């Protein structure tokens, strides 16, 4: 466990501070740790510059390398404008130790020395001038500016002001101007304003409106602690006409998420959303990074995001009217919440904790609607807290497949608040419909503690229902199968997704950190490395609990069992007793379970394609695809 993890646990356990204050305090500490702990430098793809006005080197060379092996490099920079020199990297270079700018006559290329040996050779043995070595994040488009012309001069990266507003110019910019010219100060009352999105000529982005022809909208604050706890505020937008901002689906409704408390390079929500897509949840909010200017003042890097609402291309269920009295079975859009709200029902969970259910749609309930919602939540709670964990009663009320996918996302992200707040559950209309967990939303409490436990083990704020649901073997089987399927098919490329996102936002993130120096991700490379480390640790720990990708597709020859189709179903024969059989559809839904405790068994099922999981008496795990046909 890291120092910040220990600090989080210590404060949560031994103070009466609210969880969100603890979260904020630890985020600040983690930011400082993040900025100082990472020694691995990433040389980014792109062009960056050196200000030679004080140093007056006759030639400028960029020197970088490693200290854990004899691998260092020298690359000549070229004159740009005046005293400014430039260098361009076509591809990024990872895991370097440090770098310096030098007036050395050593030739370009790879040097078979550690970086420390090479830089000492330049300044001591050869007597050539250079700047002090540093591991500061290199910012594409920025200028490294020494503070003097002395040998070993200190310096820092300076961000050019590419516009009067101070944005980076590397992302589209959203301009909002309130009609009054005043600040947006309320979460409850919309103010009228105009907006436009300037794509700055960047490839792959489309502009909306213009400075001369802006569009109209209404805007207000949003969020709970993210609104009150930070100067960098999140906002809710309601366009007067539908739009497709930056390629997202057409709608009037979006939010601007500030992520002021994300000290992991804006990766918490970004990767949480991506995992939701990769685990196959029905809907995941889309987002696009933008820089924001309100009333002529630069506000930093934001994520323009689809908010959660009932719509054909969002939560696609029937939209029930407020105060309906006829068919009140759906659609419902609700949230397990951690704040008291007037639009809420409360009940006592089976473990004695208060369970708050906030209803978002409908917004005003009739007595019939309130009675139905209350009865449904109590019925789920009763079914979950049964002592008979072989019972399938709770599955008649809750979609086990969607819950398993939702839960795996939260576990990978170690989201310690996932079933405590911003936990959305919805239900379509109809007597036979089930409550479905999702969409995912807030990952702000991810990776604030150790990664060697389940999210329902010692949760800092409480986790409703999931700890009890995890005791059901059928849920465990579904989670295990989906986990191994995810590792086999969708995990390996996640690193490339992260790298692509960081390349997209890194320069804007540096401008954001300059705008909001008290929080954020000033060292994007170091904070990205910290995020990847935590992610890797949690995935490794979960693999030890649930199995790896290899267990997803063991060949029949290695399995010591035969799985084959027969008339009306599937037959299994083994050399040893079969402890358990679980049959899934190809999208991961459980259709049958059996514990034969003998070498042969058969299972009835309709014609189709199935995945069969067989656990032999010795614990051998087998997976095989079976095509069932009428024989």
C-alpha positions in Angstrom: 0.0 0.0 0.0 1.3 3.5 -0.9 1.7 6.3 1.6 -1.4 8.0 0.1 -3.4 4.8 0.5 -2.3 4.5 4.2 -3.2 8.2 4.7 -6.6 7.7 3.2 -7.4 4.7 5.4 -6.0 6.4 8.5 -8.1 9.6 8.0 -11.2 7.7 7.1 -11.0 5.4 10.1 -9.9 7.9 12.8 -11.7 11.1 12.0 -15.3 12.2 11.7 -14.6 14.2 8.5 -17.1 13.6 5.7 -15.9 11.1 3.1 -15.7 13.8 0.4 -13.5 16.0 2.5 -11.2 13.0 3.1 -11.3 12.3 -0.6 -10.3 15.9 -1.4 -7.5 16.1 1.2 -6.0 12.8 0.0 -6.3 13.9 -3.6 -4.2 16.9 -2.8 -1.6 14.8 -1.0 -1.6 12.2 -3.9 -1.0 15.0 -6.4 2.1 16.1 -4.5 3.3 12.5 -4.3 2.5 11.9 -8.0 4.5 15.0 -8.9 7.6 13.8 -7.0 7.7 10.1 -7.1 7.9 9.3 -10.8 11.5 9.3 -12.3 10.4 7.7 -15.5 10.4 10.4 -18.2 8.3 10.1 -21.4 9.7 12.0 -24.4 6.4 12.8 -26.2 5.8 12.7 -29.9 5.7 16.2 -31.2 7.8 19.4 -31.3 9.1 21.3 -28.3 11.6 24.1 -27.9 14.6 25.5 -26.1 15.2 29.2 -25.3 18.9 29.9 -25.9 18.8 33.6 -25.2 20.6 33.4 -21.9 22.7 30.3 -22.4 24.0 31.4 -25.9 25.2 27.8 -26.8 26.8 27.7 -30.3 24.8 24.5 -30.8 22.0 22.9 -28.7 21.7 19.2 -28.2 19.0 17.3 -26.4 20.6 14.6 -24.1 18.5 11.9 -22.4 18.8 8.4 -21.2 18.4 5.7 -18.6 20.3 4.9 -15.4 19.3 1.2 -15.1 21.2 0.3 -18.3 23.9 1.7 -20.6 21.5 3.5 -22.9 21.6 7.2 -23.5 21.0 9.4 -26.6 22.1 12.7 -28.1 20.0 14.5 -30.7 20.8 17.9 -32.3 18.2 20.6 -32.1 17.7 23.1 -35.0 17.3 26.9 -35.0 13.7 28.0 -35.1 13.1 31.7 -34.6 15.6 34.1 -33.0 17.1 32.4 -30.0 14.6 29.6 -30.0 15.7 26.1 -31.1 13.4 23.2 -31.7 13.3 19.4 -31.8 10.7 17.0 -33.1 10.1 13.4 -32.1 8.0 11.3 -34.5 7.2 8.8 -31.8 7.2 8.9 -28.0 10.1 7.4 -26.0 9.1 5.9 -22.7 11.0 5.1 -19.4 13.9 7.4 -19.7 15.5 8.7 -16.4 16.3 12.3 -17.0 17.3 14.8 -19.7 19.4 18.0 -20.2 20.1 20.5 -22.9 23.9 20.8 -23.7 26.4 22.6 -25.8 28.3 19.4 -26.4 30.3 18.4 -29.5 29.6 14.7 -29.0 28.0 13.2 -32.0 24.4 12.4 -32.3 23.2 8.9 -31.6 23.1 6.2 -28.9 25.8 6.3 -26.3 26.6 3.1 -24.4 26.6 4.9 -21.0 24.1 5.5 -18.2 22.6 9.0 -18.4 24.4 10.0 -15.2 27.7 8.9 -16.6 27.1 10.8 -19.9 26.0 14.1 -18.3 29.0 14.0 -16.0 31.3 13.4 -18.9 29.9 16.4 -20.8 30.2 18.9 -17.9 33.1 17.6 -16.0 35.5 15.6 -18.3 34.8 17.7 -21.4 34.1 21.0 -19.7 31.0 21.7 -21.9 28.1 23.7 -20.7 24.7 22.2 -20.1 21.5 22.9 -18.1 20.7 21.1 -14.9 19.3 17.6 -15.4 15.5 17.2 -14.8 12.6 14.8 -15.0 10.0 17.6 -15.5 7.2 16.7 -17.9 8.1 17.7 -21.4 5.2 19.6 -22.9 4.6 19.5 -26.7 4.6 23.1 -28.0 6.3 24.5 -24.9 9.7 26.2 -24.5 12.3 25.0 -22.0 13.6 28.3 -20.5 16.8 28.5 -18.4 16.9 31.0 -15.7 20.6 32.0 -16.4 23.5 31.4 -18.7 25.5 29.6 -16.0 26.7 26.0 -16.3 24.0 23.7 -14.9 21.4 26.4 -15.2 18.0 25.7 -13.8 15.0 26.0 -16.0 11.4 25.2 -16.6 8.8 24.7 -19.4 7.0 27.8 -20.4 3.6 27.6 -22.1 3.2 30.0 -25.0 0.0 32.1 -24.9 -1.4 31.1 -28.3 -4.5 33.2 -27.7 -5.7 36.1 -25.6 -7.6 33.5 -23.6 -4.7 31.3 -22.6 -5.8 28.0 -24.0 -3.3 25.5 -25.6 -4.6 25.3 -29.1 -4.4 21.5 -29.1 -8.1 20.8 -28.5 -11.4 22.4 -29.6 -12.4 25.3 -27.4 -15.9 25.8 -26.1 -16.8 29.5 -25.6 -19.8 30.3 -23.3 -20.9 33.8 -22.7 -23.7 34.5 -20.2 -26.2 37.2 -21.3 -25.6 39.1 -18.1 -21.8 38.7 -18.2 -22.0 37.4 -14.7 -20.6 34.2 -13.2 -22.6 31.0 -13.1 -23.2 30.6 -9.3 -26.3 28.4 -8.9 -26.8 24.6 -9.3 -30.6 25.1 -9.3 -31.3 28.1 -11.6 -30.3 28.1 -15.2 -28.9 31.3 -16.7 -29.3 32.2 -20.4 -26.1 32.3 -22.5 -24.6 31.7 -25.9 -22.0 29.2 -27.0 -19.9 28.1 -29.9 -17.2 25.4 -30.3 -14.1 26.4 -32.3 -12.3 23.4 -33.7 -9.2 25.7 -34.4 -8.8 23.9 -37.7 -7.8 20.7 -35.9 -8.3 17.5 -37.9 -11.1 15.2 -36.8 -13.2 17.9 -35.1 -16.2 19.9 -36.4 -17.0 23.4 -35.3 -20.4 24.4 -34.0 -21.5 28.0 -34.4 -18.9 30.8 -34.4 -18.0 34.0 -32.6 -20.1 35.9 -35.1 -23.0 33.4 -35.0 -23.2 31.8 -31.6 -25.9 29.4 -30.6 -28.1 29.8 -27.5 -28.3 27.6 -24.4 -29.0 27.6 -20.7 -26.3 26.7 -18.2 -26.2 26.0 -14.4 -23.8 24.4 -12.0 -24.0 20.7 -11.2 -22.6 18.1 -8.8 -22.5 17.9 -5.1 -19.0 18.1 -3.5 -17.4 18.7 -6.9 -19.5 22.0 -7.0 -18.9 23.1 -3.5 -15.3 21.8 -3.0 -13.4 23.3 -5.9 -13.0 26.6 -7.7 -12.9 24.8 -11.0 -16.7 24.1 -11.4 -18.7 21.5 -13.3 -21.7 22.7 -15.4 -24.9 21.4 -16.8 -25.8 22.5 -20.3 -29.2 22.6 -22.0 -29.0 23.7 -25.7 -32.0 25.5 -27.1 -31.7 23.3 -30.2 -30.3 19.8 -30.6 -26.6 19.5 -31.6 -23.9 16.9 -32.1 -21.0 18.4 -30.3 -17.6 16.9 -31.4 -19.3 13.9 -33.0 -21.5 12.8 -30.1 -25.2 11.9 -30.6 -27.6 14.7 -31.2 -29.2 16.0 -28.0 -29.9 19.2 -26.1 -28.5 17.8 -22.9 -24.8 17.6 -21.9 -22.5 18.4 -19.0 -19.0 19.9 -18.6 -17.1 17.8 -16.1 -14.2 19.6 -14.5 -12.5 16.5 -12.8 -10.7 18.9 -10.5 -10.1 16.1 -8.1 -8.6 13.7 -10.7 -4.8 13.7 -10.0 -4.3 10.8 -12.4 -4.2 12.7 -15.7 -8.0 12.8 -16.2 -7.9 9.0 -16.5 -10.3 7.8 -13.8 -13.6 8.5 -15.6 -12.1 8.1 -19.0 -10.8 4.6 -18.4 -13.9 3.7 -16.3 -16.1 4.6 -19.3 -13.9 2.7 -21.7 -14.0 -0.4 -19.5 -17.8 -0.1 -19.5 -17.8 -0.2 -23.3 -15.4 -3.1 -23.3 -17.5 -5.1 -20.8 -20.5 -4.6 -23.0 -22.9 -2.5 -20.8 -25.9 -1.4 -22.8 -25.0 2.3 -22.7 -21.9 4.2 -21.7 -21.9 8.1 -21.7 -19.7 9.5 -24.5 -17.2 12.3 -23.7 -14.9 14.5 -25.6 -12.1 16.7 -24.1 -12.4 20.4 -24.7 -10.9 23.6 -23.3 -13.4 26.0 -21.8 -13.6 29.8 -21.9 -16.5 31.4 -20.0 -17.1 35.2 -20.4 -13.6 35.6 -21.8 -11.8 33.8 -19.0 -9.9 30.5 -19.6 -11.3 27.8 -17.3 -9.1 24.8 -18.2 -9.5 21.3 -19.6 -13.0 19.8 -19.3 -14.8 16.7 -20.5 -17.9 17.5 -22.5 -20.0 14.5 -21.6 -23.4 13.0 -22.3 -25.4 13.2 -19.1 -27.5 10.2 -17.9 -31.2 10.5 -19.0 -33.9 8.4 -20.6 -33.5 8.7 -24.4 -33.4 6.4 -27.4 -29.6 6.6 -27.6 -28.9 6.9 -23.9 -30.9 4.9 -21.3 -33.3 3.4 -23.8 -36.4 2.6 -21.8 -40.0 3.8 -21.7 -40.2 7.2 -20.2 -43.0 7.2 -17.5 -44.9 10.4 -16.8 -44.7 12.2 -13.5 -47.5 11.3 -11.1 -48.7 8.4 -13.3 -51.3 6.1 -11.7 -51.9 3.4 -14.3 -48.9 1.3 -15.3 -46.2 2.3 -12.9 -43.8 -0.6 -13.5 -41.6 1.6 -15.6 -39.6 3.2 -16.9 -37.6 4.1 -13.9 -34.2 5.9 -13.7 -33.0 5.8 -10.2 -29.7 6.1 -8.3 -28.3 4.6 -5.1 -27.3 7.9 -3.5 -25.0 9.1 -0.7 -26.8 12.5 -0.2 -30.2 13.2 1.2 -32.5 14.5 -1.4 -36.2 15.4 -1.4 -36.8 13.2 -4.5 -35.8 10.1 -2.6 -37.1 7.0 -0.8 -35.2 5.5 2.1 -35.1 2.0 3.5 -33.0 0.1 5.9 -30.7 -2.4 4.1 -30.4 -5.9 5.4 -27.1 -5.0 7.1 -28.7 -2.1 9.0 -27.4 0.7 6.8 -29.7 3.4 5.3 -30.3 2.9 1.6 -31.2 6.1 -0.3 -32.8 5.7 -3.7 -33.1 9.0 -5.6 -35.6 8.9 -8.5 -34.5 11.0 -11.5 -37.3 9.9 -13.9 -40.1 10.3 -13.1 -39.3 13.4 -11.0 -42.6 13.7 -9.2 -44.3 10.6 -7.9 -47.9 9.6 -7.4 -48.7 7.5 -4.4 -48.9 4.5 -6.7 -45.4 5.2 -8.1 -44.0 5.7 -4.6 -45.6 2.5 -3.4 -44.3 0.5 -6.4 -40.7 1.8 -6.1 -40.6 1.2 -2.3 -42.0 -2.3 -2.7 -39.5 -3.2 -5.4 -36.5 -2.0 -3.5 -37.6 -3.8 -0.3 -38.2 -7.0 -2.3 -34.7 -6.8 -3.8 -33.2 -6.2 -0.4 -35.1 -9.1 1.1 -34.1 -11.5 -1.7 -30.4 -10.4 -1.5 -30.2 -10.9 2.2 -31.7 -14.4 2.2 -29.6 -17.0 4.1 -30.0 -19.4 1.1 -27.4 -18.3 -1.3 -28.6 -20.9 -3.9 -31.8 -18.9 -4.2 -32.5 -17.3 -7.5 -35.3 -15.1 -6.3 -33.2 -11.9 -6.5 -32.5 -12.7 -10.2 -36.2 -12.4 -10.9 -35.9 -8.7 -9.9 -32.3 -7.8 -10.9 -30.5 -8.5 -14.3 -27.6 -10.6 -13.1 -25.7 -10.2 -16.4 -25.7 -6.4 -16.4 -24.9 -6.3 -12.7 -21.9 -8.6 -13.2 -20.5 -6.4 -16.0 -21.1 -3.2 -14.0 -19.5 -4.8 -11.0 -16.3 -5.9 -12.9 -15.8 -2.4 -14.1 -16.0 -1.0 -10.6 -13.6 -3.7 -9.3 -11.0 -3.0 -12.0 -11.2 0.7 -11.1 -11.2 -0.1 -7.4 -14.0 2.4 -7.1 -14.7 2.4 -3.4 -17.8 4.4 -3.7 -19.4 2.6 -6.7 -22.4 1.1 -4.9 -22.7 4.0 -2.5 -23.3 7.0 -4.7 -23.8 7.8 -8.4 -24.9 4.1 -8.8 -27.6 4.2 -11.4 -30.3 1.5 -11.7 -33.1 1.6 -14.3 -36.2 -0.5 -15.2 -38.2 -0.6 -18.3 -42.0 -0.9 -18.3 -43.6 -4.3 -17.9 -44.4 -6.8 -15.1 -41.6 -9.1 -16.2 -38.9 -6.4 -16.5 -35.8 -6.4 -14.2 -33.8 -3.7 -12.6 -30.6 -3.1 -14.5 -27.5 -1.6 -13.1 -25.9 1.1 -15.1 -24.8 3.3 -16.7 -21.5 3.9 -15.0 -20.8 7.5 -14.0 -18.4 8.7 -11.2 -15.0 7.1 -10.7 -13.7 9.9 -8.5 -12.9 7.5 -5.7 -10.9 5.1 -7.7 -7.4 4.1 -6.6 -7.5 6.0 -3.3 -6.6 2.9 -1.3 -4.8 -0.4 -1.7 -5.6 -2.7 -4.6 -5.5 -6.0 -2.8 -9.1 -6.3 -1.7 -12.6 -6.4 -3.2 -14.5 -3.1 -3.2 -17.0 -4.4 -0.7 -14.2 -5.3 1.8 -13.6 -2.5 4.4 -15.3 0.1 2.1 -14.5 3.6 3.4 -18.1 4.9 2.8 -20.2 1.7 2.6 -21.2 -0.4 -0.4 -24.9 -1.2 -0.7 -25.9 -4.8 -1.7 -22.8 -5.8 -3.6 -21.0 -7.5 -0.7 -24.1 -9.7 -0.1 -24.7 -10.4 -3.8 -21.1 -11.6 -4.1 -22.0 -14.5 -1.8 -24.3 -16.1 -4.5 -22.4 -18.8 -6.4 -24.4 -18.1 -9.6 -23.3 -14.4 -9.5 -19.7 -15.6 -8.9 -19.8 -17.9 -11.9 -21.1 -15.1 -14.1 -18.4 -12.7 -12.9 -15.7 -15.3 -13.4 -16.8 -16.1 -16.9 -17.1 -12.4 -18.0 -13.8 -11.6 -16.4 -11.9 -14.3 -18.2 -13.6 -13.3 -21.5 -12.6 -9.7 -20.9 -9.0 -10.6 -20.3 -8.9 -12.8 -23.3 -10.5 -10.3 -25.7 -10.4 -6.7 -24.5 -7.7 -6.0 -21.9 -4.5 -6.1 -23.8 -5.3 -3.1 -26.0 -6.4 -0.9 -23.0 -2.8 0.4 -22.7 -2.9 1.7 -26.2 -6.2 3.4 -25.5 -4.7 5.2 -22.5 -1.6 6.3 -24.4 -3.8 7.7 -27.2 -5.9 9.7 -24.8 -2.9 11.1 -23.0 -1.3 12.1 -26.3 -4.6 13.9 -27.1 -4.9 15.9 -23.8 -1.3 16.2 -22.4 -0.6 19.7 -23.6 -4.1 21.0 -22.6 -3.6 19.3 -19.2 -0.5 21.3 -18.7 -2.3 24.5 -19.4 -5.1 23.4 -17.1 -2.5 22.8 -14.3 -1.1 26.3 -14.9 -4.6 27.7 -14.6 -5.4 25.6 -11.4 -2.1 24.9 -9.7 -3.6 23.7 -6.5 -5.0 20.5 -8.0 -5.0 18.5 -11.2 -2.2 16.7 -13.0 0.7 19.0 -13.6 3.0 16.1 -14.3 0.9 14.1 -16.8 3.6 11.5 -17.5 4.2 10.8 -13.8 0.5 10.7 -13.0 -0.2 8.4 -16.0 2.5 6.1 -14.8 0.9 6.1 -11.3 -2.5 5.3 -12.8 -1.2 2.5 -14.9 0.6 1.0 -11.9 -2.6 1.0 -9.8 -4.6 -0.4 -12.7 -2.0 -3.2 -13.3 -1.9 -4.0 -9.6 -5.7 -4.4 -9.4 -5.9 -6.5 -12.5 -3.2 -8.7 -11.3 -4.9 -9.2 -7.9 -8.3 -9.9 -9.6 -6.6 -12.4 -11.8 -5.4 -14.3 -8.8 -9.0 -14.3 -7.5 -11.0 -15.0 -10.7 -8.5 -16.7 -13.1 -6.6 -15.5 -16.2 -7.3 -15.3 -19.9 -5.8 -18.8 -20.5 -8.5 -20.4 -18.4 -11.1 -19.0 -20.8 -10.2 -21.3 -23.7 -8.5 -24.5 -22.5 -8.4 -27.0 -25.4 -10.5 -30.1 -25.1 -7.3 -32.3 -25.4 -5.9 -30.6 -22.3 -9.2 -30.7 -20.4 -9.5 -34.4 -19.6 -13.2 -34.2 -20.4 -15.4 -34.4 -23.5 -18.2 -31.9 -24.2 -20.5 -32.7 -27.0 -24.0 -32.0 -28.4 -26.7 -34.5 -28.2 -30.4 -34.5 -29.0 -32.0 -31.7 -26.9 -28.9 -30.5 -25.1 -25.3 -31.1 -24.1 -23.5 -34.1 -22.7 -20.2 -34.2 -20.7 -18.0 -37.1 -19.9 -14.8 -37.0 -17.9 -12.2 -39.3 -16.4 -12.9 -37.9 -12.9 -16.0 -36.7 -11.1 -17.5 -33.4 -12.4 -17.9 -30.9 -9.5 -19.8 -28.2 -11.4 -21.1 -27.3 -14.9 -22.3 -23.9 -15.9 -23.8 -23.2 -19.3 -23.7 -19.7 -20.7 -25.0 -18.0 -23.9 -22.2 -16.5 -26.0 -22.8 -13.1 -24.5 -22.3 -14.4 -21.0 -25.8 -15.1 -19.6 -26.2 -18.2 -17.4 -28.8 -20.6 -18.7 -28.1 -23.7 -16.6 -26.0 -24.9 -13.6 -25.4 -28.4 -12.4 -23.4 -30.2 -9.7 -23.4 -33.8 -10.7 -20.5 -35.2 -8.6 -20.1 -38.0 -11.1 -18.1 -38.6 -14.3 -21.0 -38.0 -16.7 -23.9 -35.7 -17.0 -26.3 -34.1 -19.5 -28.1 -30.7 -19.6 -31.2 -29.9 -21.6 -31.2 -26.7 -23.6 -32.7 -25.4 -26.9 -30.7 -25.4 -30.1 -28.0 -22.8 -30.2 -24.4 -21.9 -29.4 -23.2 -22.1 -25.8 -20.1 -21.8 -23.7 -19.8 -24.6 -21.2 -17.7 -24.2 -18.0 -16.7 -27.5 -16.3 -15.0 -27.7 -13.0 -13.6 -31.2 -12.3 -13.2 -32.5 -8.8 -9.5 -31.5 -8.7 -10.4 -27.9 -9.7 -9.6 -28.2 -13.4 -11.4 -25.4 -15.3 -12.5 -26.1 -18.9 -14.3 -23.9 -21.4 -15.5 -25.1 -24.8 -17.9 -23.7 -27.3 -20.6 -26.2 -28.2 -23.0 -26.0 -31.1 -26.3 -27.8 -30.1 -28.4 -29.1 -32.9 -31.3 -31.5 -33.1 -29.9 -35.0 -33.9 
